[in-house]
Structures are given as C-alpha cells and as structure tokens.
Amino acid sequence: MRRPVLIFLIFNLALIVFLVHSVWTLLELLVVSGAKDAIDKEELPPMGAENEDSRTRLIPRIIHQTYINSSIPEIWQDAQASCLELHKKPEWEYKLWTDQSALEFIASEYPEFLETFQSYPFPIQRADAIRYFVLDYYGGIYIDLDDGCNRSLEPLLSYPAFVRKTVPTGVSNDVMGAVPRHPFFQRVTHELKRYDRSWVMPYITVMASTGPLFLSIIWRHYDDDGFNIGDGPRGGRIRILFPEEYNNYPWSFFTHHVGNSWHSYDVQFIFWMSRHWVLMTVIGFLVGGSLLLLGWYSYQAYFLEKKPEGPIIPKWKEQSIRQRIPFWARRTRSGEFELVNRHET
C-alpha cells in the first residue's frame, strides 16, 4: 500500500474513532435497558392496598408540578385533580411552581445557577431545570401536568429515588421522585451548566440541555461511575418505573393525557425521520460515502503532486527539498533539480 493512501486511511480511521467516542453514551443508551433497577410489580402492594405497605417511607409526601402561572389549562385540570384527590392534606403537600416562584426559589437557594436559569432561550428549559432543583432541595415526587394519578403513590415513597423508562431509549423527566439531597439529583443539578449549549434546532437543544436526553446521559454516567447502589435512606440507587407500572395498565400508577405543549416546528421533521428510518439510513450511507470520496479527491488535489519522473511526493516534502538546494542549482521546471556543473560532483 502506497504511503499517501495509508496516511489517508489512518486519518479517516482516527476521525471515525473520535466521532464514535463522542456519541458513545448515546450508543450505550440503545442497549442499556435499566432492567436491573426495575420496580417490579411483585414487590408492590396490590392496587387499593397501598396504605398497608409496611416498608419504610423514604421520600417526603410532596407532589411538585410546574406551570407558567396558577391558572391551569382546562385540558390538564382532570389530570391534576386526580393526583390531588388521591393525595390530600394534611398527609400530603402540594407545590405548584410558577415562573415567578421558580425564579425566586433559584435566586434564594441556588444563586450560582441564577444566571444560567435566566439565560435559557426556551421557557421549557426553566420548567425542566426547576424540577431537578426542587427534588434536590425538598425531595418528593415531580409529576408533569399531563400525567394523572391512577392510584396512590405511597409505595413509591419506599425507594430513595426513581425515574421512568422511556421509549426507545433512556429515561424521562416527566415523573421522578427522590429523597432530599439524593446523590443523583445533586449530580444532575451540578451538570446543568456544563450542558447549557445550543444545538440549532429547538427540540434537540431542549432535549440535550435540560430534557430527557440530558437526564438519560447523566443517568448512564452515574451508573458507569458506580454510584447507582444502595437502597437505604442514604443510598444512591435509582429505581426505574417501566411501562407496566407507569401507564396503560389497570395497576399502573399514572395515566397520560395530551401533552407536548412546547413542541415546535422541528419536532415534526424529527418524528418524520424516525418513521422513515430506513430511508434516512440509506441517505446517511450515501452522504458518508460522498464525503469520503470528496476527502480523497481533496487530499490528492491539495496535498499530493504527481511527478513526471517518479513517485508521488507530498508538497510539503518537495518544499523541504527545494530549501536544501541552492537557488542557483534549481531549474525552472517543477520537480526537477540538478547541479549546474556536473563535473564538480
């Protein structure tokens, strides 16, 4: 194999390794199910017997929800009412975090994050972020307004922290619970600043900076680092609610209503790509192959020059040769060098 070809292949291989390394966590999320941390139906009390569960309650009896203000849209009022009906005062406390109260809370308890919190370009990013901070500070259970309660959440209080498995990969941030100062949510709140980036498309920016994709990446790193252990009050384990315990089953804890209130124009395009993934895969290979050919053409055109009487010599090497030969010994034709007086050699 000629040296220029070898250099080109090594460069492209290094580029591929770099790209794979950059998205390795996302690739892991495609195969890591979280089944080892699943909350199984068998360990939960039967529906209607939640208060008979003898396990120690770890999570405080607080339900957190967020909205722009205190005027909840009619479309979500039934879902909100279902949770309030099953979790009444004085045993349970309900906290609705509005834009104003969320801002005041961050300014008071997490002032180091205030600048980032205020600079988010999309309101949903603030709605995402505040749920992590209130769980870190108060503990309790966070529930999206488009999620209703199908049964008492008492059994879920026996775990130090839990999140919900989502499809096709990772975990979601629409339903979460934790004890105050749980190690996982402390890490989540700490990492928010580092993930505050713009990814051009609003949907991807939200998902990757504060939303479920962000949470899934932190969850995967948290598990890889060995912190996902211990079920006691100070334990760091994160338990997972799978679909059977989350939604669409008679014994599940929640019911899902119409949501997606923050989705923008780019979401339809992303959903279209997911429905036509075979076509997108073919296009991806075509684009990748075209870029590879373009790279080889550019490498030949700009870094290599074929000599009339010899092998291919890189331009940088030719320049170094020219520098070593006296100017009076150079001939005008490119690539040809000889001594003026051969008899002197």
Kinemage of the C-alpha trace (Angstrom):
@kinemage 1
@onewidth
@group {chain A} dominant
@subgroup {mainchain}
@vectorlist {calphas} color= white
{ca met a 1} P 0.000 0.000 0.000
{ca arg a 2} L 1.373 3.360 -1.007
{ca arg a 3} L 2.183 5.738 1.798
{ca pro a 4} L -0.262 8.525 0.776
{ca val a 5} L -3.151 6.051 0.750
{ca leu a 6} L -2.094 4.723 4.155
{ca ile a 7} L -1.972 8.261 5.588
{ca phe a 8} L -5.444 8.976 4.203
{ca leu a 9} L -6.890 5.778 5.713
{ca ile a 10} L -5.273 6.396 9.098
{ca phe a 11} L -6.688 9.936 9.191
{ca asn a 12} L -10.205 8.732 8.386
{ca leu a 13} L -9.974 5.904 10.903
{ca ala a 14} L -8.913 8.368 13.604
{ca leu a 15} L -11.851 10.616 12.666
{ca ile a 16} L -14.293 7.705 12.931
{ca val a 17} L -12.884 6.708 16.330
{ca phe a 18} L -13.259 10.299 17.537
{ca leu a 19} L -16.882 10.503 16.356
{ca val a 20} L -17.809 7.147 17.902
{ca his a 21} L -16.193 8.193 21.180
{ca ser a 22} L -18.190 11.443 21.117
{ca val a 23} L -21.523 9.612 20.883
{ca trp a 24} L -20.581 6.501 22.844
{ca thr a 25} L -23.004 7.245 25.692
{ca leu a 26} L -25.857 7.610 23.207
{ca leu a 27} L -24.939 4.258 21.677
{ca glu a 28} L -24.892 2.704 25.145
{ca leu a 29} L -28.398 4.008 25.821
{ca leu a 30} L -29.653 1.990 22.857
{ca val a 31} L -28.718 -1.280 24.551
{ca val a 32} L -28.858 -0.497 28.301
{ca ser a 33} L -32.417 -1.109 29.489
{ca gly a 34} L -32.082 -0.454 33.224
{ca ala a 35} L -33.868 -3.736 33.942
{ca lys a 36} L -31.606 -4.464 36.911
{ca asp a 37} L -33.117 -1.453 38.692
{ca ala a 38} L -36.712 -2.037 37.646
{ca ile a 39} L -39.526 -1.637 40.178
{ca asp a 40} L -41.264 -4.982 39.720
{ca lys a 41} L -44.975 -5.474 40.144
{ca glu a 42} L -44.267 -8.310 42.580
{ca glu a 43} L -42.611 -6.001 45.110
{ca leu a 44} L -45.541 -3.571 45.098
{ca pro a 45} L -48.737 -3.953 47.170
{ca pro a 46} L -51.966 -4.714 45.290
{ca met a 47} L -53.946 -1.798 43.958
{ca gly a 48} L -56.140 -0.397 46.741
{ca ala a 49} L -53.849 -1.729 49.474
{ca glu a 50} L -51.107 0.886 49.145
{ca asn a 51} L -51.500 2.139 52.718
{ca glu a 52} L -50.977 -1.398 54.034
{ca asp a 53} L -47.431 -1.451 52.687
{ca ser a 54} L -45.164 -1.963 55.722
{ca arg a 55} L -41.963 -0.756 54.076
{ca thr a 56} L -40.267 2.363 55.424
{ca arg a 57} L -41.207 5.576 53.661
{ca leu a 58} L -38.102 7.447 52.486
{ca ile a 59} L -39.386 10.093 50.082
{ca pro a 60} L -41.328 13.001 51.649
{ca arg a 61} L -45.048 13.215 50.836
{ca ile a 62} L -44.761 16.205 48.496
{ca ile a 63} L -46.073 16.481 44.937
{ca his a 64} L -44.380 19.070 42.703
{ca gln a 65} L -45.769 20.417 39.441
{ca thr a 66} L -44.864 23.381 37.210
{ca tyr a 67} L -46.734 25.838 35.023
{ca ile a 68} L -46.443 29.424 33.788
{ca asn a 69} L -48.881 30.645 36.445
{ca ser a 70} L -51.567 29.244 38.736
{ca ser a 71} L -54.256 29.132 36.002
{ca ile a 72} L -54.008 25.527 34.818
{ca pro a 73} L -55.429 24.943 31.293
{ca glu a 74} L -58.683 23.013 31.225
{ca ile a 75} L -57.120 20.205 29.222
{ca trp a 76} L -54.919 19.290 32.228
{ca gln a 77} L -57.267 20.044 35.101
{ca asp a 78} L -58.643 16.487 35.282
{ca ala a 79} L -55.122 15.040 35.467
{ca gln a 80} L -54.157 17.482 38.206
{ca ala a 81} L -57.383 16.799 40.133
{ca ser a 82} L -56.793 13.034 40.015
{ca cys a 83} L -53.484 13.446 41.858
{ca leu a 84} L -54.891 15.915 44.389
{ca glu a 85} L -57.836 13.627 45.140
{ca leu a 86} L -55.603 10.645 45.936
{ca his a 87} L -53.046 12.652 47.925
{ca lys a 88} L -54.870 15.013 50.242
{ca lys a 89} L -53.723 17.288 53.015
{ca pro a 90} L -52.553 17.108 55.722
{ca glu a 91} L -50.638 13.911 54.899
{ca trp a 92} L -49.541 15.225 51.521
{ca glu a 93} L -48.249 18.641 50.481
{ca tyr a 94} L -48.799 20.079 47.000
{ca lys a 95} L -46.417 22.617 45.418
{ca leu a 96} L -47.198 24.288 42.097
{ca trp a 97} L -44.101 26.078 40.819
{ca thr a 98} L -44.937 29.048 38.608
{ca asp a 99} L -42.424 31.021 36.567
{ca gln a 100} L -42.241 33.636 39.306
{ca ser a 101} L -41.939 31.283 42.281
{ca ala a 102} L -39.353 29.164 40.421
{ca leu a 103} L -37.223 32.236 39.735
{ca glu a 104} L -37.443 33.347 43.367
{ca phe a 105} L -36.535 29.861 44.587
{ca ile a 106} L -33.429 29.637 42.371
{ca ala a 107} L -32.358 33.149 43.388
{ca ser a 108} L -32.728 32.284 47.060
{ca glu a 109} L -31.407 28.709 47.284
{ca tyr a 110} L -29.190 28.251 44.185
{ca pro a 111} L -27.924 31.756 43.313
{ca glu a 112} L -24.906 30.323 41.485
{ca phe a 113} L -27.318 28.946 38.877
{ca leu a 114} L -29.469 32.057 38.520
{ca glu a 115} L -27.638 33.487 35.504
{ca thr a 116} L -27.910 30.211 33.582
{ca phe a 117} L -31.537 29.804 34.617
{ca gln a 118} L -32.473 33.266 33.330
{ca ser a 119} L -30.471 32.910 30.103
{ca tyr a 120} L -32.290 29.813 28.822
{ca pro a 121} L -33.850 30.763 25.456
{ca phe a 122} L -36.878 28.469 25.868
{ca pro a 123} L -39.284 28.527 28.854
{ca ile a 124} L -39.465 24.719 28.866
{ca gln a 125} L -35.777 24.651 29.808
{ca arg a 126} L -36.575 26.545 33.010
{ca ala a 127} L -39.525 24.220 33.616
{ca asp a 128} L -37.155 21.252 33.206
{ca ala a 129} L -34.433 22.693 35.416
{ca ile a 130} L -36.653 23.737 38.336
{ca arg a 131} L -37.961 20.189 38.794
{ca tyr a 132} L -34.427 18.901 39.405
{ca phe a 133} L -33.664 21.621 41.939
{ca val a 134} L -36.876 21.244 43.973
{ca leu a 135} L -36.349 17.482 44.161
{ca asp a 136} L -32.782 18.064 45.296
{ca tyr a 137} L -33.868 20.607 47.926
{ca tyr a 138} L -37.223 19.320 49.197
{ca gly a 139} L -37.433 15.776 47.913
{ca gly a 140} L -40.828 14.411 46.939
{ca ile a 141} L -42.388 13.395 43.620
{ca tyr a 142} L -42.469 15.531 40.499
{ca ile a 143} L -45.353 14.928 38.024
{ca asp a 144} L -45.944 16.631 34.676
{ca leu a 145} L -49.351 18.282 34.365
{ca asp a 146} L -50.284 15.931 31.532
{ca asp a 147} L -49.803 12.916 33.830
{ca gly a 148} L -52.705 11.932 36.052
{ca cys a 149} L -52.635 9.600 39.070
{ca asn a 150} L -54.295 6.191 38.749
{ca arg a 151} L -53.587 5.013 42.304
{ca ser a 152} L -51.894 6.173 45.490
{ca leu a 153} L -48.175 6.822 45.148
{ca glu a 154} L -47.439 5.623 48.694
{ca pro a 155} L -45.484 2.510 47.538
{ca leu a 156} L -43.092 4.676 45.516
{ca leu a 157} L -42.034 6.508 48.678
{ca ser a 158} L -40.096 3.421 49.767
{ca tyr a 159} L -37.337 3.982 47.195
{ca pro a 160} L -34.584 6.580 47.660
{ca ala a 161} L -35.100 7.770 44.069
{ca phe a 162} L -36.896 6.720 40.902
{ca val a 163} L -37.387 7.845 37.302
{ca arg a 164} L -39.405 6.486 34.401
{ca lys a 165} L -38.130 4.390 31.483
{ca thr a 166} L -38.937 5.904 28.130
{ca val a 167} L -39.103 4.560 24.591
{ca pro a 168} L -36.986 3.924 22.619
{ca thr a 169} L -34.082 4.676 24.930
{ca gly a 170} L -33.080 6.289 28.202
{ca val a 171} L -35.242 7.696 30.984
{ca ser a 172} L -37.773 10.529 31.135
{ca asn a 173} L -38.135 13.540 33.417
{ca asp a 174} L -41.942 13.711 33.408
{ca val a 175} L -42.272 11.607 36.584
{ca met a 176} L -39.461 11.474 39.162
{ca gly a 177} L -39.092 11.032 42.890
{ca ala a 178} L -36.260 11.316 45.408
{ca val a 179} L -35.237 11.956 48.957
{ca pro a 180} L -33.717 15.403 49.610
{ca arg a 181} L -30.076 15.722 48.534
{ca his a 182} L -30.055 12.438 46.698
{ca pro a 183} L -26.638 11.917 45.009
{ca phe a 184} L -28.188 11.510 41.571
{ca phe a 185} L -30.130 14.779 41.605
{ca gln a 186} L -27.174 16.557 43.135
{ca arg a 187} L -25.166 15.466 40.113
{ca val a 188} L -27.985 16.451 37.742
{ca thr a 189} L -28.187 19.993 39.131
{ca his a 190} L -24.399 20.283 39.091
{ca glu a 191} L -24.155 19.234 35.413
{ca leu a 192} L -26.832 21.593 34.079
{ca lys a 193} L -24.364 24.431 33.490
{ca arg a 194} L -21.989 22.209 31.532
{ca tyr a 195} L -24.759 21.023 29.209
{ca asp a 196} L -26.099 24.521 28.531
{ca arg a 197} L -25.459 24.580 24.782
{ca ser a 198} L -27.388 25.433 21.645
{ca trp a 199} L -27.873 22.687 19.048
{ca val a 200} L -29.537 24.914 16.391
{ca met a 201} L -32.869 23.050 16.403
{ca pro a 202} L -35.039 23.979 19.430
{ca tyr a 203} L -36.201 20.409 20.106
{ca ile a 204} L -32.692 18.982 20.219
{ca thr a 205} L -31.425 21.950 22.244
{ca val a 206} L -34.096 21.405 24.905
{ca met a 207} L -33.749 17.625 24.976
{ca ala a 208} L -29.948 17.709 25.272
{ca ser a 209} L -29.552 20.653 27.675
{ca thr a 210} L -32.310 20.071 30.274
{ca gly a 211} L -34.734 17.445 28.975
{ca pro a 212} L -34.929 13.633 28.907
{ca leu a 213} L -31.822 13.169 26.755
{ca phe a 214} L -29.768 15.229 29.204
{ca leu a 215} L -31.186 13.266 32.137
{ca ser a 216} L -30.516 9.949 30.364
{ca ile a 217} L -26.865 10.837 29.734
{ca ile a 218} L -26.343 11.764 33.380
{ca trp a 219} L -28.118 8.561 34.446
{ca arg a 220} L -25.819 6.471 32.228
{ca his a 221} L -22.651 8.161 33.525
{ca tyr a 222} L -23.942 7.856 37.085
{ca asp a 223} L -24.367 4.107 36.603
{ca asp a 224} L -20.983 3.721 34.889
{ca asp a 225} L -19.264 5.522 37.764
{ca gly a 226} L -20.624 3.026 40.293
{ca phe a 227} L -22.864 5.386 42.293
{ca asn a 228} L -26.071 3.525 41.469
{ca ile a 229} L -26.019 1.362 44.616
{ca gly a 230} L -27.734 1.282 47.996
{ca asp a 231} L -31.478 1.290 48.675
{ca gly a 232} L -31.364 2.868 52.144
{ca pro a 233} L -32.122 6.476 53.118
{ca arg a 234} L -28.586 7.488 52.109
{ca gly a 235} L -28.347 5.084 49.186
{ca gly a 236} L -27.622 6.292 45.693
{ca arg a 237} L -29.586 3.739 43.716
{ca ile a 238} L -32.044 4.915 41.065
{ca arg a 239} L -35.049 2.647 40.565
{ca ile a 240} L -36.876 2.549 37.230
{ca leu a 241} L -40.607 2.601 36.531
{ca phe a 242} L -41.231 0.551 33.393
{ca pro a 243} L -44.352 0.962 31.216
{ca glu a 244} L -46.267 -1.771 33.058
{ca glu a 245} L -46.059 0.189 36.303
{ca tyr a 246} L -46.226 3.621 34.715
{ca asn a 247} L -49.099 3.734 32.244
{ca asn a 248} L -51.801 1.894 30.258
{ca tyr a 249} L -52.279 -0.948 32.731
{ca pro a 250} L -55.033 -1.237 35.380
{ca trp a 251} L -52.486 -1.430 38.217
{ca ser a 252} L -50.133 1.294 36.905
{ca phe a 253} L -49.567 4.476 38.907
{ca phe a 254} L -50.176 7.101 36.237
{ca thr a 255} L -52.383 7.933 33.271
{ca his a 256} L -51.054 10.008 30.400
{ca his a 257} L -53.045 12.858 28.862
{ca val a 258} L -52.410 15.140 25.879
{ca gly a 259} L -49.104 16.975 26.311
{ca asn a 260} L -46.226 18.216 24.126
{ca ser a 261} L -47.195 21.836 24.747
{ca trp a 262} L -43.688 23.104 23.997
{ca his a 263} L -43.045 21.248 20.738
{ca ser a 264} L -42.058 23.448 17.806
{ca tyr a 265} L -41.729 23.152 14.032
{ca asp a 266} L -38.638 20.981 14.152
{ca val a 267} L -40.385 18.186 16.058
{ca gln a 268} L -42.473 17.158 13.053
{ca phe a 269} L -39.313 16.796 10.992
{ca ile a 270} L -37.605 14.692 13.664
{ca phe a 271} L -40.679 12.475 14.068
{ca trp a 272} L -40.825 12.105 10.268
{ca met a 273} L -37.215 10.922 10.238
{ca ser a 274} L -37.964 8.361 12.965
{ca arg a 275} L -40.882 6.975 10.908
{ca his a 276} L -38.681 6.709 7.805
{ca trp a 277} L -35.533 5.453 9.465
{ca val a 278} L -34.690 3.029 6.602
{ca leu a 279} L -34.656 5.882 4.084
{ca met a 280} L -32.602 8.024 6.474
{ca thr a 281} L -30.101 5.163 6.895
{ca val a 282} L -29.647 4.861 3.112
{ca ile a 283} L -29.245 8.636 2.800
{ca gly a 284} L -26.714 8.556 5.647
{ca phe a 285} L -24.569 5.950 3.867
{ca leu a 286} L -24.754 7.894 0.601
{ca val a 287} L -23.748 11.127 2.305
{ca gly a 288} L -20.958 9.377 4.220
{ca gly a 289} L -19.607 7.741 1.055
{ca ser a 290} L -19.742 11.031 -0.823
{ca leu a 291} L -17.822 12.797 1.933
{ca leu a 292} L -15.211 10.031 1.877
{ca leu a 293} L -14.717 10.392 -1.885
{ca leu a 294} L -14.616 14.165 -1.580
{ca gly a 295} L -11.984 13.862 1.140
{ca trp a 296} L -9.829 11.591 -1.047
{ca tyr a 297} L -10.161 13.941 -4.013
{ca ser a 298} L -9.229 16.941 -1.873
{ca tyr a 299} L -6.276 15.073 -0.390
{ca gln a 300} L -4.968 14.280 -3.874
{ca ala a 301} L -5.592 17.769 -5.196
{ca tyr a 302} L -4.140 19.811 -2.361
{ca phe a 303} L -1.563 17.598 -0.640
{ca leu a 304} L -0.140 15.422 -3.394
{ca glu a 305} L 1.544 16.230 -6.700
{ca lys a 306} L 2.454 13.585 -9.208
{ca lys a 307} L 5.968 13.995 -10.637
{ca pro a 308} L 6.779 13.366 -14.318
{ca glu a 309} L 9.694 11.085 -13.485
{ca gly a 310} L 8.979 9.482 -10.183
{ca pro a 311} L 6.560 8.561 -7.465
{ca ile a 312} L 4.008 10.799 -5.791
{ca ile a 313} L 5.730 13.262 -3.471
{ca pro a 314} L 3.839 15.303 -0.864
{ca lys a 315} L 4.070 19.039 -1.498
{ca trp a 316} L 5.428 19.657 1.960
{ca lys a 317} L 8.315 17.271 1.225
{ca glu a 318} L 9.031 18.946 -2.118
{ca gln a 319} L 9.243 22.311 -0.415
{ca ser a 320} L 11.772 20.962 2.085
{ca ile a 321} L 13.887 19.617 -0.792
{ca arg a 322} L 13.831 22.994 -2.505
{ca gln a 323} L 15.016 24.672 0.664
{ca arg a 324} L 18.091 22.409 0.864
{ca ile a 325} L 19.163 23.043 -2.761
{ca pro a 326} L 20.972 26.330 -3.546
{ca phe a 327} L 18.898 28.737 -5.576
{ca trp a 328} L 21.474 28.684 -8.414
{ca ala a 329} L 21.077 24.915 -8.733
{ca arg a 330} L 17.297 24.921 -9.281
{ca arg a 331} L 15.705 24.508 -12.670
{ca thr a 332} L 12.513 26.220 -13.592
{ca arg a 333} L 10.561 23.079 -14.376
{ca ser a 334} L 8.674 21.927 -11.318
{ca gly a 335} L 10.143 18.904 -9.620
{ca glu a 336} L 13.471 18.781 -11.485
{ca phe a 337} L 16.746 19.570 -9.677
{ca glu a 338} L 20.369 19.157 -10.824
{ca leu a 339} L 23.804 20.655 -10.223
{ca val a 340} L 24.930 23.341 -12.658
{ca asn a 341} L 28.410 21.799 -13.129
{ca arg a 342} L 28.125 18.019 -13.063
{ca his a 343} L 31.881 17.615 -13.460
{ca glu a 344} L 32.325 19.043 -9.990
{ca thr a 345} L 30.444 16.147 -8.344
